[in-house]
Amino acid sequence: MRSGDVTSIKRRIRERIWSEMERRNIAVFPRPCYGRIPNFRGHEVAAKKFIESKLFERADVIFCCPDSPQRPIREAVIASGKVLIMATPRLRQGFLIIKPGDVPRGQERKASTIAGAFKYGRTVDTIPYRIDVKVTGSVAVTVQGARLGKGGGYSDLEYAILREMGVVDEKTPVVTTVHDIQIVDYIPMTRHDVPIDYIFTPTKSIEIKDSPFRKPEGIYWDELDINKIREIPILMKLARERGIVK
């Protein structure tokens, strides 16, 4: 399938999901949900299903996206005394780390917001922990493990950077929480698209087994133009270390 066809199909899926979530009043603040990882009615219930899972219980270090539907997960990570790692917006300041003891008791909810994470956490361009679970937001998913984001490519790039650093690998579980309406029949996947292993919705928990999709092995430098690399300091650092740029 040509890249133009893939882009067009993905755009149509996003627009259909956003429109349907707004039309049926499934979307919640921030609205409208167009152009976003959509927050949804029942996102706390979906998050709770993950928080109560063995996957969460056994993890010591959890990487979680900064999107609204996943905020309860970030709060639970902090409250449980686990290490929380987040990406800064557009990766411009690398990653944020919040360690046990960094957040005063009673401030866990505040610390789970982007502003709070900057207040209580610290920004880093290297991660000194092995990540046990990566949580990502989604616009749409399939039960075969395909995932569609909002179109910026930052979630996939985050994973590629983490893989390049050696803090995640093929076996690191990738989790998402979505509304049931966000589960679709088909999403085209390219080599840099990161598939998911677990889906939690307000009504169900899905473990994806025998997925046909493999996770990217690192950064595919041939897919990034120099301007993109220069926009993201952590990417520029890795590019210099690998001799991609001088």
C-alpha positions as CSV (number, residue, x, y, z in Angstrom):
1,M,0.0,0.0,0.0
2,R,1.3,3.4,-0.9
3,S,2.2,5.8,1.9
4,G,-0.4,8.3,0.6
5,D,-3.1,5.7,0.8
6,V,-2.1,4.8,4.3
7,T,-2.2,8.5,5.4
8,S,-5.6,9.0,3.8
9,I,-7.1,5.9,5.5
10,K,-5.7,6.9,8.9
11,R,-7.1,10.4,8.5
12,R,-10.5,9.0,7.7
13,I,-10.5,6.7,10.7
14,R,-9.5,9.6,13.0
15,E,-12.1,11.9,11.7
16,R,-14.8,9.2,12.0
17,I,-13.9,8.5,15.6
18,W,-13.7,12.1,16.6
19,S,-17.0,12.9,15.0
20,E,-18.8,10.0,16.5
21,M,-17.5,10.7,20.0
22,E,-18.6,14.3,19.7
23,R,-22.0,13.4,18.1
24,R,-22.8,10.8,20.8
25,N,-21.5,13.0,23.6
26,I,-18.9,10.4,24.6
27,A,-16.1,12.9,24.5
28,V,-15.4,14.9,27.7
29,F,-13.2,17.8,28.6
30,P,-11.1,19.0,26.8
31,R,-13.5,19.4,23.9
32,P,-13.9,19.4,21.1
33,C,-11.8,16.2,20.8
34,Y,-10.7,16.8,17.2
35,G,-7.0,16.7,16.8
36,R,-6.5,15.2,20.3
37,I,-6.2,11.9,22.1
38,P,-9.9,12.0,23.0
39,N,-10.9,12.0,26.6
40,F,-14.1,10.0,27.1
41,R,-16.9,9.1,29.5
42,G,-15.7,6.2,31.6
43,H,-12.0,6.9,31.2
44,E,-11.6,6.5,35.0
45,V,-13.2,3.0,34.8
46,A,-10.9,2.0,32.0
47,A,-7.9,3.3,33.9
48,K,-9.0,1.4,37.0
49,K,-9.1,-1.9,35.1
50,F,-5.4,-1.4,34.3
51,I,-4.6,-0.2,37.8
52,E,-6.1,-3.3,39.3
53,S,-4.4,-5.6,36.9
54,K,-1.4,-7.8,37.7
55,L,0.4,-5.9,34.9
56,F,0.3,-2.7,37.0
57,E,0.9,-4.5,40.3
58,R,4.1,-6.1,39.2
59,A,5.5,-3.0,37.5
60,D,8.0,-0.8,39.4
61,V,8.6,1.7,36.5
62,I,5.8,2.9,34.3
63,F,6.1,5.2,31.3
64,C,2.8,7.0,30.7
65,C,1.7,9.5,28.1
66,P,0.6,13.0,29.3
67,D,-2.8,12.7,27.7
68,S,-6.1,13.4,29.6
69,P,-7.7,9.9,29.6
70,Q,-4.5,8.5,31.2
71,R,-4.3,11.0,34.0
72,P,-5.8,8.6,36.6
73,I,-3.1,6.1,35.7
74,R,-0.4,8.6,36.4
75,E,-1.9,9.5,39.7
76,A,-2.1,5.8,40.7
77,V,1.6,5.3,39.7
78,I,2.6,8.2,42.0
79,A,0.3,7.1,44.8
80,S,1.6,3.5,44.6
81,G,5.2,4.5,45.1
82,K,6.3,3.5,41.6
83,V,8.5,5.5,39.3
84,L,6.6,7.5,36.7
85,I,8.2,8.6,33.5
86,M,6.5,10.9,31.0
87,A,7.4,12.6,27.8
88,T,7.5,16.4,27.8
89,P,5.2,18.0,25.2
90,R,6.6,17.2,21.7
91,L,9.7,15.8,23.5
92,R,11.2,19.3,23.5
93,Q,12.5,18.9,27.0
94,G,13.1,15.2,26.9
95,F,11.4,13.2,29.6
96,L,10.1,13.8,33.1
97,I,10.8,11.4,36.0
98,I,8.8,11.4,39.2
99,K,10.3,9.1,41.9
100,P,8.8,7.8,45.1
101,G,9.1,10.6,47.7
102,D,9.1,13.4,45.1
103,V,5.4,14.3,45.6
104,P,4.1,15.4,49.0
105,R,1.2,13.3,50.3
106,G,-2.1,14.8,49.0
107,Q,-0.5,16.2,45.9
108,E,-0.7,13.1,43.8
109,R,-3.5,14.3,41.6
110,K,-1.8,17.7,40.9
111,A,1.5,15.9,40.2
112,S,-0.3,13.7,37.6
113,T,-1.0,16.8,35.4
114,I,1.6,18.2,33.0
115,A,2.1,21.3,35.1
116,G,2.3,19.2,38.2
117,A,4.8,16.8,36.7
118,F,7.1,19.7,35.8
119,K,6.7,21.0,39.4
120,Y,7.5,17.8,41.2
121,G,9.5,15.8,38.6
122,R,12.8,16.5,36.9
123,T,13.5,16.6,33.2
124,V,16.2,14.2,31.8
125,D,17.5,13.3,28.4
126,T,18.6,9.8,29.6
127,I,16.5,7.3,31.6
128,P,18.3,5.3,34.3
129,Y,15.6,2.7,34.7
130,R,14.3,-0.3,32.8
131,I,10.7,0.5,31.9
132,D,8.3,-2.3,32.9
133,V,5.1,-1.0,31.1
134,K,4.5,1.8,28.5
135,V,1.1,3.4,28.6
136,T,0.0,5.3,25.5
137,G,-3.1,7.2,24.4
138,S,-5.0,6.2,21.3
139,V,-7.6,7.6,18.8
140,A,-8.4,4.1,17.6
141,V,-7.2,0.5,18.1
142,T,-7.9,-3.0,16.8
143,V,-8.1,-6.3,18.7
144,Q,-5.1,-7.4,16.6
145,G,-2.9,-4.8,18.2
146,A,-2.9,-2.0,15.6
147,R,-3.0,1.5,17.0
148,L,-3.7,4.9,15.7
149,G,-2.7,8.2,17.4
150,K,-3.6,11.7,16.7
151,G,-1.2,12.0,13.8
152,G,1.8,13.8,15.2
153,G,3.9,10.6,15.5
154,Y,5.3,11.5,18.9
155,S,4.1,8.3,20.7
156,D,5.9,6.2,18.1
157,L,9.0,8.4,18.3
158,E,9.0,8.1,22.1
159,Y,9.0,4.3,21.8
160,A,11.8,4.4,19.2
161,I,13.9,6.6,21.4
162,L,13.3,4.4,24.4
163,R,14.2,1.3,22.3
164,E,17.4,3.1,21.1
165,M,18.3,3.7,24.8
166,G,17.8,0.1,25.6
167,V,15.1,0.7,28.3
168,V,12.3,-1.1,26.5
169,D,12.4,-4.1,24.1
170,E,10.0,-6.2,22.1
171,K,8.6,-7.8,25.3
172,T,7.9,-4.6,27.1
173,P,4.0,-4.4,27.3
174,V,2.4,-1.5,25.6
175,V,-1.0,-0.6,27.1
176,T,-3.8,1.7,26.1
177,T,-7.1,2.8,27.6
178,V,-9.9,3.8,25.2
179,H,-13.7,3.9,24.9
180,D,-15.3,0.8,23.3
181,I,-16.3,2.9,20.3
182,Q,-12.6,3.5,19.6
183,I,-12.1,-0.2,18.8
184,V,-12.3,-0.5,15.0
185,D,-11.9,-3.4,12.5
186,Y,-8.8,-2.2,10.6
187,I,-5.9,0.3,10.9
188,P,-3.0,0.2,8.4
189,M,0.3,-0.2,10.1
190,T,3.8,0.9,8.9
191,R,7.2,-0.2,10.2
192,H,7.5,2.7,12.7
193,D,4.0,2.3,14.1
194,V,4.0,0.7,17.6
195,P,1.4,-2.0,18.2
196,I,-0.3,-2.5,21.6
197,D,-0.4,-5.6,23.8
198,Y,-3.3,-4.7,26.1
199,I,-6.5,-2.6,25.7
200,F,-8.6,-1.5,28.7
201,T,-12.1,0.0,28.1
202,P,-14.9,0.8,30.5
203,T,-16.4,-2.6,29.8
204,K,-13.5,-5.0,29.0
205,S,-9.9,-5.9,29.3
206,I,-8.2,-7.3,26.2
207,E,-4.9,-9.0,26.0
208,I,-3.6,-9.2,22.5
209,K,-2.0,-12.5,21.7
210,D,-0.3,-13.6,18.4
211,S,-0.4,-10.1,17.0
212,P,0.8,-9.9,13.4
213,F,2.7,-6.7,14.2
214,R,6.2,-6.3,15.4
215,K,7.5,-3.4,17.4
216,P,10.0,-1.1,15.9
217,E,13.6,-2.0,16.8
218,G,14.7,1.6,17.3
219,I,14.7,4.9,15.4
220,Y,14.4,4.6,11.6
221,W,16.6,7.5,10.8
222,D,15.8,7.4,7.1
223,E,12.2,8.4,7.9
224,L,13.2,11.5,9.7
225,D,14.3,14.7,8.0
226,I,17.1,16.8,9.5
227,N,14.6,19.6,10.6
228,K,12.7,17.1,12.7
229,I,15.9,15.9,14.3
230,R,17.0,19.4,15.1
231,E,13.6,20.3,16.7
232,I,14.0,17.7,19.4
233,P,17.2,18.0,21.5
234,I,17.1,14.4,22.7
235,L,16.9,13.2,19.1
236,M,19.7,15.4,18.1
237,K,21.9,14.0,20.9
238,L,21.2,10.4,19.8
239,A,21.8,11.4,16.1
240,R,25.2,12.9,17.1
241,E,26.1,9.8,19.2
242,R,25.4,7.5,16.2
243,G,27.1,9.7,13.6
244,I,23.9,10.6,11.8
245,V,24.7,14.3,12.1
246,K,27.8,16.2,13.2
